[in-house]
């Protein structure tokens, strides 16, 4: 296991924590969801880099599957959260 694999799992865990924090809070918080999305996407990119560099270990694959599972669960349980985030990003740009 090398640096990119370790950093990818670290960012995926941070993304899960921030999404969990937003779920615990009663109101929707755009900065927390944005930060969680950035953490998840960063973990995904680092995992992809680890795969392309052919690092040893299977953590990079666990990170990829976790990324898709988290996105599926967020979409399944709170579909409007994805819509809010996309609208919020569109209004910023």
C-alpha positions, -999 to 999 in steps of 0.1 A, spaced: 0 0 0 14 33 -10 7 70 -5 -21 75 -30 -40 45 -16 -37 57 20 -47 93 11 -77 80 -10 -91 61 20 -85 90 42 -105 114 20 -133 89 15 -136 86 53 -136 124 57 -163 125 31 -184 100 49 -180 119 82 -191 152 67 -221 136 50 -229 119 83 -226 153 101 -250 169 76 -274 140 82 -272 144 120 -280 182 117 -316 190 114 -312 216 86 -295 213 53 -260 229 53 -246 236 18 -210 241 29 -209 208 47 -223 190 17 -199 207 -6 -170 198 16 -182 162 17 -185 161 -20 -150 175 -25 -136 150 -1 -153 121 -18 -143 133 -53 -107 138 -41 -106 103 -27 -120 89 -60 -93 108 -80 -65 96 -57 -78 60 -59 -78 63 -97 -42 76 -96 -32 47 -74 -47 22 -99 -29 39 -128 4 37 -109 -3 1 -101 3 4 -64 2 -28 -43 -28 -37 -22 -65 -37 -26 -74 -5 -7 -76 14 -39 -104 -9 -51 -122 -7 -17 -121 31 -20 -136 30 -55 -165 8 -44 -170 28 -13 -173 60 -34 -200 45 -55 -218 30 -25 -218 64 -7 -232 82 -38 -259 55 -42 -269 58 -6 -270 96 -6 -291 95 -37 -314 67 -24 -321 82 10 -320 119 3 -323 125 -35 -332 162 -30 -298 167 -14 -281 160 -48 -305 184 -65 -299 211 -40 -262 208 -44 -263 210 -82 -286 240 -80 -263 257 -54 -233 251 -76 -251 264 -107 -261 296 -89 -224 301 -78 -211 297 -114 
